[in-house]
């Protein structure tokens, strides 16, 4: 049976026409019933939510949504959304995509695996340069599994007051236990830097120790995804807490061409020399390549051109590279 707070949150979100919050609370109730052994009811509730989405009840995903306002997220620790991204949208090496496919399959077969005394992968560390698809992967996992995505707002979790950060981190892990979803810790090195670092302070060590304890004790059905650009500064004690560590790299030739084609194909001539792009765009990330392609499209529209040329794409790429140099 749903708690009184959950019932109040359902009524309030319905009266306020807050569909996003209503859906999140409904999923929370379903998770609660599943933990209490009411599997059929939990599935029926999830089916109702799925049907509502198919009937075009659109979730608000442009601002923070409390999973149950006033219950677990009164401090705005989580940013909630309901992504629709799929694995086919991700342009990465096949080996990496295969590992993500395995993760998704294990999640879908969670019940079967548990009947055999096995647990699916749930705690994943994504490492690699900025813009290579780590954040997008969290959206894809949520979209493929039809889970809500909760981005953990580390700026709200980490404070200067002794003991407060650990208390807020406990609220996040309570939500992880209560509401099944994908929980994404971006720029994870802010939490997980080495405890013996020369510029470390006592509070930072306490936060890391709290995280280590909480993630090890977590036995929920949620996915915990952490991402970092700086694996070298993570504390070594973290790695054994994760079920998998997936490394992202800058795109290679075929991936560069695919990224450009995905954005530019409707705007270029059939004879466009795609094979010339990798040499020009080397060392750019997935995000930078996508941005360069979008800049070329904007230039075409602004100058009322009929087609995008190789020269205009090259100019957009060089602009991205110059911008990167200015930030170094």
C-alpha positions, 0 to 999 in steps of 0.5 A: 500500500502506498504511504501517506506521503506518496498518496499526498504527492499523487493528489497534489501533482494531479491537481497541479497538472504536474505530469512529470512529478505524477509519473515519478511518484507512480513509479515510486509506488510501483517500486514500493509494491514490488519490494513488498512482494506484490509483483503483479500489482507493481507490474500493473502500475508500471503498465498504466504508466507506459500506456499513459506515455503512449497516449502522449502524456508528455513529461516535463523534462526541462526543469528540476522535478522532485521525485516526491516533493517534500519527501526525499528531495526537499533540497533539490539534490536530483534533477529528474527527466524521462529520456527517450534516447536509444542505443542506436543513437550512440556513435561509439566503438562496437566493443563499447556498445556491446558492453552497454547492450549486455548491461541492458539485457541483464537489467531486463532479466533481473528477476530471472537472474535473481532466482538463480542467486545472481545480480545484474550489473548495476554500478557502472563507472564511465571514464574518458575525455569530455564530450565522448558520450558518457552523459548521453549514455546515462540518458540512453540507459534510462530510455532503453529501460523506460526508467526515470533519469535522476542526475545527482546535483553535486553542487547541492550535495557538497557543502562546506559544513561538517557532516552536511554533505554526508547527510545529503548523500544519504538522502540521495541513496535513500531515493536510489533505494525507494525509486527505481531509476538511473542515477547519474553522478557526473564529474564524479571525481568531485566526490571520489578523489584520492583520500591521501591527496596533498590538498585534501581536507578532512571533510572531503575524506569524510564525504568519500568514506560515506560514499564508499560505505553507501554504494557498497551497502546499496542493494536496490534495483536502481542503476548507479552511473558515475562518470569522470574525465579524470580516472587518474585522481580517483581513489583506488578503493572505489574501483572494487565497488563498481560492477564494470568500468567502461572507457570512452575514447575520442572517435576514430575515422568511421565514427567521425564520418557517421557523426557528420552524416547523422547531422549533415546528410540532408544538406549536402550533395550526393558527391560530398567527400565524407572521407576527407573529414576524419583528417580534418576533425582528428582530436575532436570529441563526439560533442565537438563534431556535432557542434561543428556540424550544427554550426555549418548548418546555421551558416548555410541557413543564415547565408541562404545557401542551397548546400553545405560545402566541404569548405564550410564544414572545414571552417566550422571544425577549425573554429572548434579546434581554435576554441579548444586551444584558447581554453588550454 
